[in-house]
Amino acid sequence: MYYPEEIVEEVRLKNDIVDIISGYVSLKKKGGNYFGLCPFHNEKSASFSVSSGKQMYYCFGCGAGGNVFTFIMNYENYSFGEAIKMLADKAGVQLPEFEDSKENRARENRRQKLLDINKESANYFYYQLRSPQGRVGMDYFKNRMLTDETMKKFALGYSNKTSNDLCNYLKHKGFSDELIREAGVAVFNEKYGMSDKFWNRVMFPIQDSNHRVIGFGGRVMGEGEPKYLNSPETPVFDKSRNLYGLNYARTSRKNNMIICEGYMDVIAMHQAGFTQAVASLGTSFTSGQANLIRRYAENVILSYDSDGAGVKAALRAIGILKEAGISGKVLNLEPYKDPDEFIKNMGAEEFQKRLDAAENSFFYEIRMMQRDYDLADPESKTKFYNEIARKLCHFSEEVERDNYMDAIARKYNISLESMKKLVIGYASREGMGSGVVRPKPTVTKKTTPQESSAKMQRLLLTWISDYPKVYTQVKQYISPQDFTTELYRKVAEIMFRELEEGNLNPAGIISMFTEEEQQREVAQLFNTKLEHMGRDEDDSPQSLADMEKAFHDIVMKVKQNSYEHHMEQSGRDIEALNRAITAKKELEVLAKTHISLE
């Protein structure tokens, strides 16, 4: 759906980016901006910046950036139109209705068709399970003690043994081969053509938080491989930022969320009344999933299998939850392997008792680590205590670290004073009392002239957006035509026009580009950093003269690149020749001109 620029801007202005992102990411104010751990990639140091003044975000680690619309598109996997609708509802903005023109249909058509294909596929699997050929699947679910109500709630289904039933059904519904394959429910082979991705499997439709089917998981009936098969990544399905069962768990009104490994674990727990259960989607638990959970729960209980793989997965998840600022505990399922098996044998009441007694995640880590040491051997016991000290050093808050030291000392029969000495000794040896010195890379990636030129153009736009007053001096020498990258030139045209009108609006400029990747690139134009720009090597502020020299150098390099670019074009374009001549004259004047940042 297309909305006029003034409507888009009204919605953006009524949704402060700091308030919106704070609902997804834990932010702390530092200087004029807010910083937190990026929700779009794993990181341990906060490189995700949110600017209240610019109404933009940018990650200096992975390059994700944009305005409030971009964030919602990226995080919720929404289209631009869907992001506008969501934020309009939140702000109470009434969106106008438009005729369903050909142009408007083209904007939303492809994504919606993929969702339609998933919905039709789920319906097909659902009815196949309840038909004679789906008897094997129905017997499987009945043997797992699922009720008809539960099977209906999770829209469980079955894919036939034949290899192209679903493809034929979807084609009959009018969907093209290309879209069916893009939706991830079919595969193509040059020898056999297109066929169903899933066959002879019980099917688990995967829904997003708004109950839309975005993908599938399938368990094979019999001895086939792989045992579990999941949909591939598609434009509507990102495994790392969705969770199975979240569409129900987010409204469970419980004080925690339970994370487990499999679809059947989630379903069994929901059937037993534990409707706060979710599972990752055939991949390891991710930071994106942790940030998604943080929107709905502050406390998480890990209910992974009790085997070696489950322990390893739990330990990894504990670290990710800590990074996201979520308190985690670990469920003890012994003597049973998984939640489904435990509930079948012990019942819901006993499972609740285990939830209430869930183990603190740090103590769980220590207990799992203890298995590698012989505490009857003094040398091994000393190594164990030193390893505990190493882990205690990772607590950034002194009070929290002291509380854990006290608890560990009592639990493992070591004096508190001895434990403190071990912690202090380890911190001293590892240099944790001062800033971490990162080794310089031994191999320097060679930067091409094109990359260097593009960076100078990005830097110039960033500087002008940060110091709008310099535009009056720069505009005498720099025009949008000096930006040789098409997207940069478009942004410069809008930006310079707004500066002339005295109303620069970087976040609004981003909204003029509806594609997420373009919004990301535009955000980078307003957030490019140069090593030590404005700072000396010891991180102290540079003098105004140094900053002005650095800025002058950037302007000179952009102009020099513009001159060279137009000279290259001048052999076949008289207009380019004229621009090159003009650029040469301006370059000579600029070289002798002082640009003030005051």
Number of C-alpha atoms within 10 A of each C-alpha: 20 18 15 8 11 10 16 21 18 14 24 22 15 14 18 16 23 20 12 15 17 15 14 19 21 17 20 14 12 9 7 9 16 20 22 21 24 26 25 22 15 16 18 13 12 17 18 24 23 27 17 15 13 18 20 26 31 25 24 17 16 14 19 23 29 32 27 27 30 31 26 22 18 21 18 18 19 20 24 22 17 17 20 27 18 15 20 20 13 13 16 11 15 11 14 8 9 10 8 11 10 9 11 14 14 12 16 16 13 13 17 14 15 25 19 17 22 26 17 17 23 25 15 18 24 24 15 20 24 15 12 9 15 22 14 18 25 23 12 13 19 13 9 14 14 16 12 12 10 15 18 11 13 17 17 25 28 31 31 22 14 12 17 16 15 24 23 15 14 19 12 10 11 9 17 13 17 11 17 23 19 18 25 24 22 21 16 14 8 6 6 7 8 18 20 21 21 28 21 21 26 27 26 24 26 30 23 21 18 9 12 16 22 27 29 23 20 25 23 20 19 10 7 11 10 10 12 16 17 23 23 16 15 16 16 22 23 18 25 20 24 28 26 29 24 27 18 20 25 19 12 18 12 14 11 19 26 25 26 25 25 20 22 18 24 26 24 23 21 21 18 16 13 19 23 25 29 29 26 22 23 17 11 15 25 22 25 23 22 25 26 22 27 22 13 21 19 14 18 24 23 27 25 26 24 19 12 9 10 18 17 14 16 28 17 14 21 24 16 23 22 15 19 27 16 19 18 24 23 27 25 22 20 13 9 16 15 22 26 21 16 19 20 13 11 11 13 17 11 13 20 14 10 16 19 11 13 19 18 14 23 19 16 20 18 15 11 13 13 16 10 10 14 14 16 8 9 10 11 14 15 14 14 20 21 17 17 20 22 18 16 23 18 11 13 9 9 10 10 11 18 15 10 16 22 16 14 22 17 12 10 10 9 14 13 16 11 12 20 18 12 20 22 17 15 19 18 12 10 13 12 13 10 9 7 9 7 6 6 7 7 6 6 7 7 7 9 9 10 12 11 14 22 19 18 23 26 23 23 25 24 20 19 18 21 13 12 17 14 17 16 10 14 16 12 10 17 22 15 17 16 23 27 18 13 11 14 20 17 14 21 22 16 16 21 20 13 15 18 12 9 10 12 18 16 24 25 20 19 25 23 15 16 16 14 21 15 17 24 22 19 25 26 23 26 25 24 19 15 10 8 13 15 17 14 13 10 7 10 10 14 14 11 13 11 15 17 17 15 15 22 19 14 20 23 20 18 24 25 19 23 24 23 14 17 23 19 14 15 17 10 9 12 12 12 18 18 14 19 23 16 13 23 18 12 18 22 12 11 19 12 8 11 11 15 15 15 8
